[in-house]
Amino acid sequence: MPQNQLIEIAYFAAAVLFILGLKLLSSPRTARGGMHLAELGMTIAIAGTLLDHHIITYTWIVVGAAVGAVAGVIIAVWTPMTAMPQRTALSHAFGAAAAALVGISHYYSEGAHLPSGTMVALGIEVMLGSLTFTGSMVAFAKLQGWLPGAPITYKGQNVFNLLLMLGIATATVWVIVNPHASPLFYTMVGLALAFGVLFVIPIGAADMPVVIALLNSYAGLAGAATGFALDNKILVIAGTLDGASGLILSIIMCKAMNRPITNVLFGAFGKPPEAGADSAVKGSVRSISTEQAGELLAGSESVVVVPGYGMAVSQAQHAVKELADVLAERSIDVKYAVHPVAGRMPGHMNVLLAEAGVPYDQLYDMDHINDDFQRADVAIVIGANDVVNPAARNNKASPIYGMPILNADQAKSVLVLKRSMAPGFAGIENELFTMPNCMMVFGDAKKTISEFSAALKQKAKAA
Ligand code: NAP
């Protein structure tokens, strides 16, 4: 069979596997299988690409693949689940940098002679690749705590960003029309790199998930443009799938955060909190022991568990499942309320709870559980903070105002498990903690939950 035909078949198989993989990724039940299909697709796509007769020598390809594979395995094995968002941001940065570098070297070697169609793709590839690279690096630094998580803003920021965007667009169009204008090409690269930084620094706190999804989309589009520039079909397909799914995820996250997508696209959110947003929450906090909490749980008929980032930090998911089993033995109804931005990455809580063997039919998303809180005897808030903060409903000055939250405060009693009074990701205080129906149980979530289970088992034995 001719080599070209083999490559086409490999690319076709890879494309089908990518699409099936994405489809399966849309449910926690089938997500693992989806990952494996996508991995197989990528292996076939790489193998097909390596058959290309344009390849002169395999030496540097082998060296690059080896270095990349070792780095990939190290990052995958040693990154804790809690650092997944940073890792994702870093992956977007690497992908985008690769697209930009391929485009720059392509321009450097053939720039003046490239046909205008290729030049359009190359211009978009380099522009998107450059701004996604620096934008993702800033997102990484924010999530890793190397840069302040809060929005960094200055006067006239949006106007400046808009002018910069116009400058980049003008330079890109100019270079496409006049491929000889190499100084302008490199100026465009510099401006796009700067724009990536300036576009992400004003976005902070609770809005980070949206920007990560958006950068994912940009990295995919940069990849697709690379495919057009290099006339590589699988890059076009994979990049488009990535770009489209990233955009859909951005829209879903925007809906979850109650932010219009246009605000995100133009980087117009992340305003500094208005005066009064930081005002300390008034009222006193009631703290109870794990035995007292056990008593409360023993007397309940329905419990809603609200997992948050702290559950991931403490790796409490198995203890949570065990507690749910102990409650079920007492015929207590247990449901899990999962907020779309709980934790630090989309689906974070679903992944952890699935890992612990929590049945999927006990997991409810926000829209399907929020009315149940008022009928619940106890809401157990496990390391969640921002996603149950009533300031999102009540305090117009709060940076999270308008974000839909889980109505944990409406349960008859609320048990909040955390180690201290420290705020969550958005850095703001939570008036839930001072509400009359709320009781804090301080300590590491895993230890606290295990003690709840022990207290309930003890009670059952004594009965
Ligand atoms: P959160 O608001 O960040 O609060 C987590 C809470 O967990 C903290 O208040 C912390 O309090 C507690 N905690 C930490 N370690 C703990 C441990 N070992 N045991 C017990 N408690 C522990 O979490 P969230 O309610 O899940 O909200 C998620 C936030 O992250 C939102 O603002 C969201 O926008 C943002 N975000 C989400 C994503 C995403 O894609 N899901 C991505 C980036 C950012 P103590 O320190 O006092 O224990």
Boltz pocket constraint, residues with backbone or C-beta under 6 A from the ligand:
constraints:
  - pocket:
      binder: B
      contacts: [[A, 85], [A, 205], [A, 206], [A, 207], [A, 208], [A, 209], [A, 307], [A, 308], [A, 309], [A, 310], [A, 311], [A, 313], [A, 314], [A, 340], [A, 341], [A, 342], [A, 343], [A, 344], [A, 345], [A, 346], [A, 347], [A, 348], [A, 382], [A, 383], [A, 384], [A, 385], [A, 386], [A, 387], [A, 388], [A, 417], [A, 418], [A, 419], [A, 420], [A, 421], [A, 422], [A, 423], [A, 424], [A, 425], [A, 426], [A, 443], [A, 444], [A, 445], [A, 446]]
      max_distance: 6.0
